[in-house]
Every structure is written in structure tokens, then in C-alpha cells.
Amino acid sequence: MKKTRWPVPEDDLVEILNDSIEDTEHLRNSQIAVLGGSGFIGTWIVSFLDFANEALNLNIEVIVPTRDEMLAKKKLLIPQDSIVKLVNVDYCETSQVNYQDSKFLIIGATPTNKFTGSHDDSKIKLATKNSVSSVIKFAQKVDWTPNVINLSSGAVYGEQVNTHQPEKDIEQNSLSLNEYTVSKINAESELQKSNSRGEMNCSNPRLFAFFGPHLPLDAHFAIGNFLSDCIKGEYISMKGNPETVRSYLYPSDLITWIIRLLIKPSKENLNFGSDIPITMNELAQLFKSKFNNIEINMVNKNTKRSIYVPAINNTKRVLGVTQKVSLEDGIDKWINWLKVSKV
């Protein structure tokens, strides 16, 4: 894997393009707004759009609202003549945003951190509320019907009891109402109302867990923490129940699914994530095997077991997609990218 001008691996961008070339062609001569474009998922989306534009000469423009233009420019590796246009916006302070002539919009502007799943209670609510409100206001004033994807979360279902969370309507009485969850539920509700009024074609895929280049290694993601421990040559620190269950989707699959849904909106309940479960103990053992049998240190192993694994039956049927990158192959890609990105 060689280092390229894009912030994510070029071979992954090639894979996404090969899997979504017909969908990507529908973006030709368009503006696309990516809210949260410098976050983990946003970086992959913007990088792919930039790459696809160069590969296919699409004549597109990508609008990325950001509250820190210098940081976003550095993270996205934006050259002087880039199609990526940064717009100075702080969604904690305004919902008045000009998305120009965007026919496609992707909403992913919800901050998180490793301790609570939210950056700040007031900011989590404001950033999500104002970003959604800005898109609705935009859709109400333009004379076209934009395609909108709101990157929601599997958290809207509340605590998961069994593996493979069904793709279904939200049951209000079963929810753990933390600020992150409430913000995601409210966002879905407001956008569905706008959909019903015919102002936009909006999809609300519920995202589960992902891994790979640009996922923080020091946040609240166990898979990132495990890799960080291994890179440092330390014990793999498992801070919860070893029988906790997760599943992980590599970003090249996720972006392929997002582009497909952007072109072919759906009002159905859709989960985005891997439906292949793995326990934290199994995940730690996988990392152990890749780093010369580094030791595993169990911390608080008697904490409550949790599950976060989606069923993706609707997603497979509606979008005609599957998971192509295995967890093990994705980890290898991630490790190789970390080595190259530090060269």
C-alpha cells in the first residue's frame, strides 16, 4: 500500500468506485454537501467524491461546512485547486447555511467522545438540531427536491437484548434516552416530516460499528483501543465484559452503501453495519495473533454484557449490497495504512 494524496487508501477508493460506478455517474455535474465532512465517515465520503471526480471527470463540487477550516483542510489533504469547498459554519450557533445548488446532501454532523458518546450535552443537541434544521430550510426554499441521507444510529433502538437488531420503527418506550440517542431520534422525526411534505427525498440509515483508517485509536471504540495497545507494545486492555458482542464494517463497504442510497433513496428502515458478530474476547484474540501473541489484560470483566449487532436484511434487499471486506482483512488494511501514513 503506497501513500497517495488522498487521506484514505487509494486501493480502497478504487474498490468503492468499481462497486458503485453506475451510481457515481448520477452525481455528474452536481454539487454535494457533506455535513460532518472532516469526521471519520465524512473523511471517507469526501475523499471518495474527490477521487471519483478525478477518475471519471465528473465536474462535481463538494461543499463541506466546518467550524475549523484549517484543521479540515489539513485532515482532508485539500490541494489549492480542489473541488472540495470548505464553508465556515458552527452548527452550535446557527441553522442558517447556504448549500448553494446542492442536489445531494449527507448529514453526519453529530460530535462524540470516548467518555459519554457525546462531546457536550448542549453541543450534541445544538449541532444535530441545527444541522438538520439547516437542510430542511434549504430544501424548503429551492425549486428542486434534493436527495438527503441522514446518518442516524443503531442507538435509536435502545438497549439491544439479542444479536441482529431488526430493522424496524423506533419503540419510544424502550429507549435509553441519553443526549446522543435523543438527538438522533429527533433528527429522524423532523426529516421524516419534511419527507412527507415532499420537500426532500430523505433516507435515515441507522449506522452501527465501523473500523479502519481515521477511526480514533484513543476514543470510546474498543477496536481502536485494542489496536492502539498493540502498536504501543502494551497489554491489550479489555475494559468490559469479554462476552460483549459487536460487529464491524470496513469503510469501503459503508461508502459503497451510502453512495447507492444517495442515488436511490428509500423510506424503509435500514441498518448499516456488519451482521457478523464477534465477542470482545474473540476480537482481542485476533489482535493478539497479529502482534506476536501480545498479552490480554482483563479489566472489569464482570461488567454487564452488551450487544450491538444489526440485521441488514432490508439493506441487502433494497440496495443489493453485501459486506465484501472481512474483519481480518480490514484490520490488515488498517495496520498497513497506519504504517504508510507515518512515512
Backbone torsions as a table, in degrees:
resi	resn	phi	psi	omega
1	MET	NA	120.5	-178.5
2	LYS	-99.4	155.0	178.7
3	LYS	-77.3	134.9	-179.1
4	THR	-128.2	-178.1	-176.5
5	ARG	-78.4	-11.9	177.6
6	TRP	-88.2	150.1	-176.4
7	PRO	-75.4	-6.9	177.6
8	VAL	-121.4	163.1	-175.5
9	PRO	-59.7	131.7	-177.4
10	GLU	-65.5	-35.2	-179.9
11	ASP	-64.8	-30.2	174.8
12	ASP	-70.4	-38.5	177.2
13	LEU	-63.1	-39.1	176.9
14	VAL	-62.1	-43.3	179.2
15	GLU	-61.1	-44.9	179.6
16	ILE	-60.5	-45.0	-178.8
17	LEU	-63.3	-42.1	179.3
18	ASN	-61.8	-35.7	-177.5
19	ASP	-84.2	-13.9	-174.4
20	SER	-134.1	23.7	-172.5
21	ILE	-63.6	-38.2	178.7
22	GLU	-67.0	-41.2	177.3
23	ASP	-64.5	-44.3	-177.1
24	THR	-62.2	-33.7	178.5
25	GLU	-58.8	-28.0	179.9
26	HIS	-71.1	-11.6	177.5
27	LEU	-86.7	-6.6	-175.1
28	ARG	-52.7	136.1	177.9
29	ASN	62.1	28.5	-176.8
30	SER	-117.3	160.8	166.9
31	GLN	-101.4	138.3	178.7
32	ILE	-126.8	126.0	177.0
33	ALA	-99.5	130.7	179.3
34	VAL	-120.5	102.0	179.5
35	LEU	-82.4	126.1	-172.3
36	GLY	84.3	30.0	-172.5
37	GLY	-71.2	-10.4	177.9
38	SER	-107.7	7.7	174.6
39	GLY	-80.8	-174.4	-178.3
40	PHE	-57.1	-58.3	-178.6
41	ILE	-71.2	-39.9	-179.8
42	GLY	-59.3	-38.7	178.8
43	THR	-61.2	-40.3	177.9
44	TRP	-67.1	-42.3	-179.9
45	ILE	-62.9	-50.4	-177.9
46	VAL	-63.1	-41.9	179.3
47	SER	-61.5	-42.5	179.1
48	PHE	-65.0	-44.0	-179.6
49	LEU	-61.7	-41.0	177.1
50	ASP	-62.9	-46.0	-180.0
51	PHE	-63.4	-46.1	-178.6
52	ALA	-63.9	-37.7	178.1
53	ASN	-60.7	-43.0	-179.9
54	GLU	-69.3	-40.5	-176.6
55	ALA	-70.4	-36.8	-173.8
56	LEU	-111.8	-0.2	-177.2
57	ASN	52.9	56.8	-172.0
58	LEU	-78.4	-19.6	-176.0
59	ASN	58.4	48.5	177.7
60	ILE	-106.1	164.8	173.4
61	GLU	-131.6	136.3	-177.7
62	VAL	-113.7	119.3	-179.9
63	ILE	-97.2	124.3	-178.7
64	VAL	-122.9	101.6	174.1
65	PRO	-68.6	137.7	-180.0
66	THR	-154.2	148.6	177.4
67	ARG	-91.7	-4.0	179.8
68	ASP	-140.7	87.6	-174.5
69	GLU	-62.9	-39.5	-178.3
70	MET	-64.3	-43.7	179.7
71	LEU	-66.2	-42.9	179.7
72	ALA	-64.1	-41.2	179.7
73	LYS	-62.4	-40.3	179.5
74	LYS	-68.8	-43.0	-177.2
75	LYS	-69.2	-39.3	-177.5
76	LEU	-86.6	-2.8	179.8
77	LEU	53.1	51.4	-174.8
78	ILE	-81.1	118.6	177.0
79	PRO	-76.7	174.1	-174.9
80	GLN	-60.6	-39.8	-174.8
81	ASP	-102.7	30.8	-173.6
82	SER	-70.0	152.8	172.8
83	ILE	-78.0	-11.1	-179.4
84	VAL	-84.2	119.6	-177.8
85	LYS	-111.1	113.7	179.1
86	LEU	-81.8	136.3	179.1
87	VAL	-122.8	125.7	-177.5
88	ASN	-73.9	107.0	-178.4
89	VAL	-143.1	134.7	171.0
90	ASP	-116.8	107.0	-176.1
91	TYR	-68.6	-10.5	174.4
92	CYS	-75.9	-11.8	-175.9
93	GLU	-120.8	-15.6	-176.0
94	THR	-152.7	152.4	170.6
95	SER	-120.5	11.5	178.9
96	GLN	-98.4	96.4	-176.5
97	VAL	-130.8	135.3	178.2
98	ASN	-95.1	109.7	178.2
99	TYR	-93.6	14.8	173.7
100	GLN	57.6	-118.9	-176.2
101	ASP	-110.4	31.9	-175.9
102	SER	-64.1	124.5	174.4
103	LYS	-93.9	-17.7	-179.0
104	PHE	-131.1	134.6	179.1
105	LEU	-136.4	138.2	177.9
106	ILE	-121.8	121.8	-177.1
107	ILE	-100.4	115.1	177.8
108	GLY	-148.3	47.2	-171.3
109	ALA	-107.6	44.0	178.7
110	THR	-106.7	115.1	-178.9
111	PRO	-75.1	149.3	175.5
112	THR	-139.9	163.6	169.9
113	ASN	-146.1	173.9	-168.1
114	LYS	-73.3	-16.2	-173.0
115	PHE	-91.3	-42.5	-173.8
116	THR	-124.3	-6.6	-172.2
117	GLY	83.6	0.6	176.3
118	SER	-140.1	147.2	-178.5
119	HIS	-73.3	-43.9	-179.2
120	ASP	-164.3	133.3	-174.0
121	ASP	-53.6	-47.0	-178.3
122	SER	-70.2	-37.8	-177.6
123	LYS	-72.1	-36.3	-179.9
124	ILE	-61.7	-40.3	-179.9
125	LYS	-71.4	-44.7	-177.7
126	LEU	-67.4	-45.3	-177.5
127	ALA	-61.6	-43.7	-179.8
128	THR	-70.5	-47.4	-178.7
129	LYS	-61.0	-46.8	-176.3
130	ASN	-71.8	-34.7	178.5
131	SER	-66.4	-42.9	177.8
132	VAL	-65.3	-45.0	179.4
133	SER	-60.2	-38.5	-179.3
134	SER	-63.6	-38.2	179.9
135	VAL	-71.1	-39.9	178.3
136	ILE	-63.8	-44.5	178.1
137	LYS	-61.2	-40.3	178.3
138	PHE	-62.5	-46.4	-178.6
139	ALA	-64.1	-31.7	-178.5
140	GLN	-71.9	-25.8	-174.7
141	LYS	-100.5	-16.0	-178.9
142	VAL	-86.3	160.0	-177.4
143	ASP	-98.3	25.8	172.3
144	TRP	-134.7	168.9	179.5
145	THR	-107.1	102.0	-176.4
146	PRO	-71.6	149.9	170.4
147	ASN	-87.0	128.1	-174.9
148	VAL	-127.8	134.4	170.2
149	ILE	-115.7	124.8	173.0
150	ASN	-102.9	114.7	-179.5
151	LEU	-77.3	91.6	180.0
152	SER	-83.5	-160.8	-172.8
153	SER	-144.5	148.0	173.4
154	GLY	-62.6	-14.1	178.0
155	ALA	-62.2	-21.8	-177.6
156	VAL	-64.8	-18.8	179.4
157	TYR	-79.0	-12.8	-175.4
158	GLY	83.9	-162.7	-177.4
159	GLU	-65.8	130.0	-178.2
160	GLN	-90.1	131.0	-176.5
161	VAL	-96.5	-41.9	-178.5
162	ASN	-119.7	161.6	176.0
163	THR	-67.8	158.3	177.8
164	HIS	64.0	70.6	176.4
165	GLN	-58.0	120.1	-179.6
166	PRO	-63.4	150.7	175.1
167	GLU	-83.7	102.8	-172.0
168	LYS	-148.8	172.7	175.3
169	ASP	-65.5	153.9	-178.8
170	ILE	-74.5	133.1	175.4
171	GLU	-98.8	104.5	-171.6
172	GLN	-56.8	-35.3	-174.3
173	ASN	-78.7	-4.7	-177.4
174	SER	-105.7	8.4	-170.1
175	LEU	-90.7	144.4	168.8
176	SER	-90.8	108.7	-166.1
177	LEU	-87.3	62.0	169.4
178	ASN	-78.5	168.4	-173.1
179	GLU	-61.9	-38.9	179.7
180	TYR	-60.9	-48.2	-178.6
181	THR	-63.6	-45.8	179.6
182	VAL	-59.3	-42.5	-179.5
183	SER	-62.8	-41.5	179.4
184	LYS	-67.3	-40.7	178.6
185	ILE	-63.8	-46.7	-179.9
186	ASN	-62.5	-38.3	179.2
187	ALA	-62.5	-46.6	178.4
188	GLU	-59.0	-44.2	-176.9
189	SER	-61.6	-47.5	-178.3
190	GLU	-65.5	-39.2	-179.2
191	LEU	-71.6	-33.9	176.3
192	GLN	-65.7	-35.5	175.9
193	LYS	-64.0	-43.5	178.5
194	SER	-63.6	-38.6	175.8
195	ASN	-59.0	-46.7	-178.0
196	SER	-63.1	-31.0	178.4
197	ARG	-80.0	-3.3	178.6
198	GLY	78.6	19.2	-177.1
199	GLU	-82.9	-23.3	-177.8
200	MET	-155.7	165.8	170.0
201	ASN	-107.3	95.5	-170.6
202	CYS	-110.4	135.7	174.2
203	SER	-115.5	145.2	-178.1
204	ASN	-124.5	66.8	178.4
205	PRO	-64.6	137.4	177.3
206	ARG	-93.9	114.3	-175.4
207	LEU	-88.6	140.9	179.1
208	PHE	-107.0	-120.8	-172.7
209	ALA	-112.4	143.2	-176.1
210	PHE	-136.1	169.5	-178.6
211	PHE	-156.4	156.3	176.7
212	GLY	133.3	-174.1	-178.0
213	PRO	-47.9	130.5	178.8
214	HIS	86.3	-7.2	170.0
215	LEU	-69.1	128.5	-179.6
216	PRO	-58.9	138.8	179.0
217	LEU	-90.0	-9.6	-175.5
218	ASP	-121.4	22.1	-179.3
219	ALA	-102.2	-152.1	-174.3
220	HIS	-93.6	25.6	-178.1
221	PHE	-105.6	114.4	-176.4
222	ALA	-57.4	-40.5	-176.6
223	ILE	-64.0	-36.4	176.2
224	GLY	-70.2	-39.2	177.8
225	ASN	-63.3	-41.4	179.1
226	PHE	-61.7	-45.8	-179.4
227	LEU	-64.8	-39.7	178.0
228	SER	-60.5	-44.5	178.6
229	ASP	-59.5	-43.0	-178.5
230	CYS	-65.4	-42.8	-179.5
231	ILE	-62.4	-37.4	179.9
232	LYS	-78.1	-8.0	-178.2
233	GLY	74.5	23.5	-179.2
234	GLU	-100.0	172.6	172.1
235	TYR	-58.8	145.6	169.6
236	ILE	-74.0	114.6	-175.6
237	SER	-93.3	109.0	178.0
238	MET	-97.2	108.8	-168.7
239	LYS	-94.1	7.0	179.5
240	GLY	-142.1	-160.9	-178.2
241	ASN	-68.4	125.6	-179.1
242	PRO	-64.8	-16.1	178.5
243	GLU	-95.5	5.1	171.0
244	THR	-58.1	141.4	-173.0
245	VAL	-116.8	132.4	175.6
246	ARG	-134.2	174.6	169.2
247	SER	-146.5	153.9	-171.8
248	TYR	-136.4	133.8	177.6
249	LEU	-113.4	133.8	-179.9
250	TYR	-77.0	146.7	-173.1
251	PRO	-59.7	-30.4	-179.5
252	SER	-63.0	-36.4	174.1
253	ASP	-68.0	-46.3	-179.2
254	LEU	-57.4	-46.6	-176.8
255	ILE	-66.9	-37.1	175.1
256	THR	-57.9	-43.3	179.4
257	TRP	-66.4	-41.0	-179.6
258	ILE	-63.6	-45.0	179.8
259	ILE	-63.0	-41.5	177.6
260	ARG	-60.1	-44.8	-179.0
261	LEU	-70.3	-31.7	178.5
262	LEU	-62.8	-37.2	-179.1
263	ILE	-84.2	-32.3	-177.0
264	LYS	-123.6	77.0	-175.7
265	PRO	-59.1	151.0	178.2
266	SER	-141.1	139.9	176.5
267	LYS	-92.4	1.2	179.2
268	GLU	-73.3	158.7	173.3
269	ASN	-72.8	121.4	-177.6
270	LEU	-127.5	134.5	170.9
271	ASN	-104.7	135.4	175.8
272	PHE	-112.7	118.1	179.5
273	GLY	164.7	177.8	176.5
274	SER	-83.8	142.1	175.7
275	ASP	-101.9	19.3	178.0
276	ILE	-103.6	104.0	-174.4
277	PRO	-75.4	153.2	174.4
278	ILE	-148.5	137.1	176.6
279	THR	-79.3	160.2	177.9
280	MET	-62.9	-33.8	177.4
281	ASN	-64.9	-43.6	178.4
282	GLU	-64.4	-38.1	178.9
283	LEU	-65.5	-44.2	178.8
284	ALA	-62.8	-39.3	178.4
285	GLN	-64.5	-35.5	177.6
286	LEU	-63.8	-44.9	177.2
287	PHE	-66.0	-38.4	178.9
288	LYS	-57.7	-41.6	-178.7
289	SER	-68.9	-24.7	-178.2
290	LYS	-88.8	-13.9	-177.1
291	PHE	-125.0	51.8	173.1
292	ASN	54.2	43.9	174.8
293	ASN	56.3	43.3	173.9
294	ILE	-58.8	148.1	-174.0
295	GLU	-76.7	156.3	178.0
296	ILE	-110.7	129.5	180.0
297	ASN	-111.5	114.7	-179.6
298	MET	-82.5	124.3	178.2
299	VAL	-123.1	126.5	178.9
300	ASN	55.5	44.8	-175.5
301	LYS	-68.3	-12.0	179.7
302	ASN	-93.0	8.1	176.2
303	THR	-67.2	165.4	-175.6
304	LYS	-63.6	134.8	175.9
305	ARG	-72.1	138.0	177.3
306	SER	-127.3	159.9	-178.3
307	ILE	-131.1	137.8	177.1
308	TYR	-150.4	80.8	-176.3
309	VAL	-138.7	126.7	-178.0
310	PRO	-91.6	152.1	157.7
311	ALA	-84.5	141.0	-178.4
312	ILE	-128.0	33.3	-178.4
313	ASN	-62.2	-46.7	179.0
314	ASN	-62.6	-42.9	-179.0
315	THR	-60.7	-45.5	178.7
316	LYS	-62.2	-42.5	-177.1
317	ARG	-71.6	-47.7	-175.4
318	VAL	-71.0	-42.0	-174.2
319	LEU	-99.8	-14.7	-179.0
320	GLY	66.5	38.6	-176.8
321	VAL	-117.5	161.1	175.1
322	THR	-141.7	167.2	172.4
323	GLN	-80.1	125.6	-178.1
324	LYS	-106.0	-31.7	-176.6
325	VAL	-98.5	120.5	179.1
326	SER	-72.2	162.6	178.2
327	LEU	-59.8	-46.0	-177.8
328	GLU	-64.7	-43.7	178.7
329	ASP	-64.8	-38.4	179.3
330	GLY	-65.0	-38.8	177.6
331	ILE	-63.9	-41.5	177.4
332	ASP	-60.7	-43.1	177.5
333	LYS	-60.3	-43.4	-178.2
334	TRP	-62.6	-47.6	179.4
335	ILE	-60.8	-44.8	179.7
336	ASN	-63.1	-38.9	179.5
337	TRP	-66.3	-39.9	178.5
338	LEU	-61.5	-37.7	178.5
339	LYS	-66.7	-45.8	-177.4
340	VAL	-69.4	-39.9	-175.0
341	SER	-67.7	-16.4	179.3
342	LYS	-96.2	-3.0	179.8
343	VAL	-67.8	NA	NA
